[in-house]
């Protein structure tokens, strides 16, 4: 499958010449005549590389670079400019550009640079690259994840509150970010708040802020996280751990779309979308009275259920390859893939820690691996034991074949002298002849 390239340039002639040249070299090229159009396509389609003119009205090439790198740091970006300066080059490279080329572009040079840039990000492994199975930075070829992607695309175009359910490590925050960054709020803040890391006595002031003098130690006004997200999205991670006393105030904010700083008498209108997530059985928490039913129904307008990794095993290899590629680049290591028995082991393991556990395992294996491919020696003992047990079970199922091989070796060693072979095997000649007959073991 050819690489997909997104080309952005507001000069129509330049767009036609460059895109035609790249297509002649068998690249799949999509074009955009503005930074806004380019970024809109980048949010909803998969591209292996982006090329953009620097000087465009609205979102220029530099701003487009920043937006692309925020969404997908791995995607190579080539900047084109008719106003090349050392300062521009250095600034572009600092922001993550692969390189920059001056216009008018030498199409042969561009083709060479494009191949180099794509080579710098291509996995050197016999893998299954995410390709069209990737939505923003979330990888998922399995049916459950394709259903999640479909729901996210539909939900992101609305302002409905979303509740994301799933075990720890399944990627709930990544889905929340995907909803935000494909929504009309994408240019405004995305504020993640982990309800498990902020002490209960501080949570109200963190969420809603406070006025100077509101309490001892309040030396100046503090803007709360909800107010900071004005026009954007607040992500309340592990909402099931929120202190019960705060649930009523959060409910009021969701109903009235306004907040009041601690120590203030004025209400502040806020336009903020709320996405919440939890690894708990929130419906059971509601039934037992540990979570307010009215808050649950207010948050749960749309439910996104993240499947655990053990239910989406088709995704394990692409995700593992993605982590290996990223970590090798970060740590400047040259590892070209996973041995087949490692791949089999990863697929057989249940992954109680889900994608986060897989990432940690790949990082550990990458650091410890002295070879050019990760083998079983590089895996933790619990996974090696799993594969060794599988091998043992497999050998047991093929015991007759193993017995046949052992007898043949004894016969070969004794030039097929049955008496000597029987002595070598520790059985009688009659037993040997019976086994040879049963196993259809003939000389030659």
C-alpha positions in Angstrom: 0.0 0.0 0.0 1.4 3.4 -1.0 2.2 6.1 1.6 -0.5 8.8 2.1 0.8 12.3 2.0 -1.1 15.5 2.9 0.0 18.5 0.8 -1.1 22.0 1.9 -0.4 25.1 -0.3 -2.6 28.1 -1.1 -0.8 28.6 -4.5 -2.8 26.4 -6.9 0.0 26.0 -9.5 2.5 25.0 -6.9 0.0 22.5 -5.5 -0.6 21.0 -8.9 3.1 20.6 -9.8 4.2 19.1 -6.5 1.2 16.7 -6.1 1.6 15.5 -9.7 5.3 14.9 -9.1 4.7 12.9 -6.0 1.9 10.9 -7.6 4.4 10.0 -10.4 6.5 8.4 -7.7 3.6 6.3 -6.6 2.6 8.3 -3.5 -1.1 8.7 -2.6 -1.5 12.5 -2.3 -4.3 14.5 -0.8 -4.3 18.3 -1.2 -5.6 21.2 0.8 -5.6 24.9 -0.2 -5.4 26.2 3.4 -4.1 25.3 6.8 -7.7 25.0 8.1 -8.6 22.5 5.4 -5.4 20.6 5.9 -5.9 20.2 9.6 -9.5 19.3 9.2 -8.5 16.4 7.0 -5.6 15.4 9.3 -8.1 15.0 12.2 -10.3 12.5 10.4 -8.0 10.7 7.9 -4.7 8.8 8.2 -1.6 10.4 6.7 2.0 9.1 6.8 3.5 12.6 6.1 2.5 16.2 5.8 4.0 18.8 3.5 3.0 22.4 3.9 3.8 25.8 2.5 4.9 28.3 5.2 3.1 31.4 4.1 -0.7 30.8 4.0 -3.5 33.0 5.3 -5.2 31.9 8.5 -3.4 28.8 9.8 0.1 29.2 8.3 2.6 26.3 7.9 4.2 26.9 11.3 0.8 26.8 13.1 -0.2 23.7 11.1 3.1 22.1 12.2 2.3 22.8 15.8 -1.2 21.3 15.5 -0.1 18.2 13.7 2.7 17.5 16.2 0.2 18.0 19.1 -2.1 15.4 17.6 0.5 13.0 16.2 4.2 13.6 17.2 5.4 10.8 15.0 4.1 12.1 11.7 7.0 13.7 9.7 6.4 17.2 8.6 8.2 19.0 5.7 7.9 22.8 5.5 8.2 24.7 2.2 9.0 28.4 2.0 10.0 31.0 -0.5 11.5 33.0 2.4 14.2 30.6 3.7 16.2 31.9 6.7 18.4 30.3 9.3 16.1 31.5 12.0 13.0 30.0 10.3 14.9 26.7 9.8 16.0 26.5 13.4 12.5 27.4 14.7 10.8 24.8 12.5 13.2 22.0 13.6 12.7 22.9 17.2 8.9 22.5 16.7 9.4 19.1 15.2 9.7 19.6 11.4 11.7 16.9 9.6 13.2 19.6 7.4 12.4 22.6 5.3 12.9 23.2 1.6 12.9 26.5 -0.3 10.5 27.3 -3.1 10.4 26.9 -6.1 10.9 23.3 -5.0 13.3 20.9 -6.8 10.9 18.0 -7.3 13.7 15.4 -7.4 15.1 16.7 -4.1 11.6 16.7 -2.6 11.0 13.1 -3.7 14.3 12.1 -2.0 13.6 14.0 1.2 10.1 12.5 1.3 11.5 8.9 1.1 14.0 9.7 3.8 11.4 11.1 6.1 9.1 8.1 5.6 12.0 5.8 6.1 12.8 7.5 9.4 9.3 6.6 10.8 8.8 3.2 9.1 9.0 0.2 11.3 11.9 -2.0 10.4 9.8 -4.9 11.5 7.7 -7.6 9.8 4.7 -5.9 11.3 1.2 -4.8 10.8 1.3 -1.0 10.8 -1.7 0.8 12.1 -2.5 2.6 8.8 -6.2 3.1 8.4 -6.7 1.3 11.8 -5.5 4.3 13.7 -7.7 7.2 14.9 -5.6 10.1 16.0 -3.1 8.3 18.3 -5.4 5.4 19.1 -4.6 2.1 17.4 -7.4 -0.4 16.9 -8.0 -2.8 14.0 -10.3 -5.0 16.1 -14.1 -4.8 15.7 -14.6 -3.5 19.3 -12.2 -0.6 18.7 -13.7 0.2 15.2 -17.1 0.5 17.0 -15.4 2.9 19.5 -14.0 5.0 16.7 -17.3 5.2 15.0 -19.0 6.3 18.1 -16.3 8.9 18.9 -16.7 10.4 15.4 -20.4 10.9 15.9 -20.2 12.1 19.5 -17.4 14.6 18.8 -19.6 16.7 16.6 -22.0 17.3 19.5 -21.7 19.0 22.9 -23.2 16.1 24.8 -21.5 15.0 28.0 -19.8 11.7 27.7 -19.0 8.9 30.2 -16.1 6.6 29.3 -16.1 3.2 31.1 -13.3 0.8 31.2 -10.6 -0.9 33.2 -7.4 0.9 34.1 -4.9 1.2 31.3 -7.5 0.8 28.4 -6.9 4.3 27.1 -9.8 6.3 28.4 -8.0 9.6 28.4 -6.8 9.1 24.9 -10.5 8.6 23.8 -11.4 11.8 25.7 -8.7 13.7 23.9 -9.9 12.2 20.6 -13.4 13.5 21.2 -12.1 17.0 22.1 -9.6 17.3 19.3 -12.1 16.2 16.6 -14.8 18.6 18.0 -15.6 22.2 17.3 -13.9 23.0 20.6 -10.5 21.7 19.4 -8.9 25.1 19.4 -9.8 25.7 23.1 -8.3 24.1 26.2 -8.5 20.4 27.1 -8.1 20.2 30.9 -7.6 16.7 32.4 -8.4 16.3 36.1 -7.5 13.1 38.0 -10.0 12.8 40.8 -7.7 10.3 42.6 -4.6 12.5 42.9 -6.2 15.7 44.3 -7.0 15.5 48.1 -10.7 15.8 48.9 -10.2 18.9 50.9 -8.5 20.7 48.0 -10.7 19.4 45.2 -13.4 22.2 45.5 -10.8 25.0 45.2 -9.1 23.2 42.3 -12.3 22.8 40.4 -14.0 26.1 41.1 -11.2 28.4 42.3 -11.4 31.0 45.1 -11.2 34.7 45.9 -8.4 36.4 47.8 -9.1 36.1 51.5 -11.6 33.3 51.1 -9.7 31.3 53.7 -6.4 31.3 55.6 -3.6 31.2 53.0 -5.7 32.5 50.1 -3.3 35.4 49.4 -4.7 36.0 45.9 -7.5 35.0 43.5 -7.2 31.5 42.0 -8.9 30.6 38.8 -10.4 27.1 39.0 -9.7 24.3 36.4 -13.3 24.4 35.1 -13.1 28.2 34.5 -9.7 27.7 32.8 -11.3 25.3 30.3 -13.7 28.1 29.1 -14.9 27.1 25.5 -13.1 23.8 25.7 -13.4 20.4 27.5 -12.9 19.2 31.1 -12.0 15.6 31.5 -12.8 14.2 34.9 -10.8 11.0 35.2 -11.9 8.4 37.7 -15.1 10.3 38.6 -16.2 7.4 40.8 -13.5 8.4 43.3 -14.9 12.0 43.7 -15.7 12.9 47.2 -19.5 12.5 47.8 -19.8 16.0 49.2 -18.6 17.6 46.0 -21.0 15.7 43.8 -23.8 18.1 44.5 -21.7 21.2 43.5 -20.6 19.4 40.3 -24.2 18.6 39.5 -25.2 22.2 39.9 -22.4 23.3 37.5 -23.7 20.7 34.9 -27.3 21.9 35.3 -26.8 25.6 35.4 -23.6 26.0 33.4 -22.2 28.3 35.9 -19.7 28.2 38.9 -19.0 30.3 41.9 -15.5 30.7 43.3 -15.0 30.0 47.0 -15.5 33.3 48.9 -17.4 35.0 46.0 -21.1 35.9 45.8 -21.1 36.1 42.0 -21.9 33.3 39.6 -19.7 32.9 36.5 -21.1 31.5 33.3 -18.9 28.8 31.8 -19.2 27.1 28.4 -17.4 23.8 29.0 -18.0 20.3 27.8 -17.6 17.6 30.4 -16.2 14.1 29.7 -15.9 11.8 32.6 -14.3 8.4 33.0 -14.2 5.6 35.6 -12.9 2.1 36.0 -15.6 1.3 38.6 -18.9 -0.3 38.0 -20.6 3.0 38.3 -24.2 1.6 37.9 -23.5 -0.6 41.0 -22.1 2.5 42.8 -25.4 4.3 42.1 -27.5 1.3 43.4 -25.6 1.1 46.6 -25.8 4.9 47.2 -22.1 5.6 46.8 -22.7 7.8 43.7 -25.5 10.3 43.1 -28.0 8.9 40.6 -28.8 12.4 39.3 -25.2 13.2 38.7 -24.7 9.8 37.0 -27.6 10.5 34.6 -26.3 14.0 33.9 -22.9 12.7 33.0 -24.0 9.7 31.2 -25.7 11.2 28.1 -23.4 9.1 25.9 -21.5 6.0 27.1 -18.3 4.9 25.5 -17.1 1.5 26.7 -13.4 0.8 26.3 -12.8 -2.9 25.8 -9.9 -4.5 27.7 -6.9 -5.7 25.7 -7.8 -9.4 26.2 -11.0 -8.7 24.2 -9.2 -7.1 21.3 -6.2 -9.4 20.7 -6.0 -8.4 17.0 -4.7 -5.0 18.3 -1.8 -6.4 20.4 0.8 -6.7 17.6 0.1 -3.3 16.0 0.2 -1.6 19.4 3.4 -3.5 20.5 5.0 -2.5 17.2 4.0 1.1 17.7 5.5 1.2 21.2 8.7 -0.5 20.0 9.1 1.9 17.1 8.5 5.0 19.3 10.7 3.8 22.2 13.6 2.8 19.9 13.6 6.2 18.3 13.4 7.9 21.7 16.3 5.8 23.1 18.3 5.6 19.9 18.2 1.8 19.8 18.2 -0.4 16.7 15.7 -3.2 17.2 13.9 -4.5 14.1 11.1 -6.5 15.6 9.7 -9.3 17.7 10.5 -13.0 17.4 7.5 -15.2 16.5 7.4 -16.9 19.9 7.3 -13.4 21.5 4.3 -12.4 19.3 2.6 -15.7 20.2 3.2 -15.1 23.9 1.9 -11.5 23.8 -1.3 -12.8 22.2 -1.8 -15.5 24.7 -1.3 -13.3 27.8 -4.5 -11.8 29.4 -3.0 -8.3 30.1 -4.7 -7.4 33.4 -3.0 -4.0 33.1 -4.2 -3.5 29.5 -2.4 -1.2 27.1 -0.4 0.5 29.8 1.0 -2.9 30.9 1.9 -3.7 27.3 3.7 -0.4 26.9 5.7 -1.0 30.1 6.6 -4.5 29.0 7.8 -3.4 25.5 9.9 -0.6 27.1 11.5 -3.1 29.6 12.2 -5.6 26.8 13.7 -2.9 24.5 16.0 -1.7 27.3 17.2 -5.2 28.2 17.4 -6.7 24.7 21.0 -7.1 23.5 19.9 -8.4 20.1 18.4 -6.9 16.9 15.0 -8.6 17.7 13.3 -9.0 21.0 13.2 -12.7 22.0 11.8 -14.6 25.0 14.9 -13.9 27.1 13.9 -10.2 27.1 10.4 -10.9 28.6 9.5 -11.1 32.3 9.6 -14.5 33.8 5.8 -14.8 34.1 5.5 -14.5 30.3 8.4 -16.8 29.6 6.8 -19.4 31.8 3.6 -19.1 29.8 5.4 -19.9 26.6 7.5 -22.7 28.1 4.2 -24.3 29.4 2.7 -24.0 25.9 5.8 -25.7 24.4 5.6 -28.5 27.0 1.9 -29.1 26.4 2.6 -29.2 22.6 5.3 -31.7 23.1 3.0 -33.9 25.2 0.5 -34.0 22.4 3.2 -35.2 20.0 4.7 -37.9 22.3 4.6 -40.7 19.7 6.5 -38.5 17.2 9.2 -37.8 19.8 9.5 -41.5 20.7 9.9 -42.3 17.0 12.7 -39.8 16.7 14.5 -41.2 19.8 14.3 -44.8 18.6 15.5 -43.7 15.1 18.5 -42.0 16.7 19.4 -45.1 18.7 19.1 -47.3 15.5 21.2 -44.9 13.5 23.9 -44.8 16.2 24.1 -48.7 16.2 23.9 -49.0 12.4 20.4 -50.5 12.9 21.6 -53.3 15.1 18.3 -53.9 17.0 20.0 -55.7 19.9 22.5 -52.9 20.5 19.8 -50.2 20.0 17.5 -52.0 22.6 20.4 -52.0 25.1 21.1 -48.4 24.4 17.4 -47.5 25.0 17.2 -49.7 28.1 14.4 -52.0 26.7 14.3 -55.6 25.4 14.8 -56.4 21.8 11.2 -57.7 21.7 9.9 -54.3 23.0 11.9 -52.5 20.4 10.6 -54.6 17.6 7.0 -54.0 18.8 7.5 -50.2 19.0 9.1 -50.2 15.5 6.1 -52.0 14.2 3.6 -49.7 15.9 5.5 -46.6 14.8 6.0 -47.9 11.3 9.7 -47.3 11.7 11.6 -48.8 8.7 15.3 -48.5 7.8 16.2 -46.0 5.1 
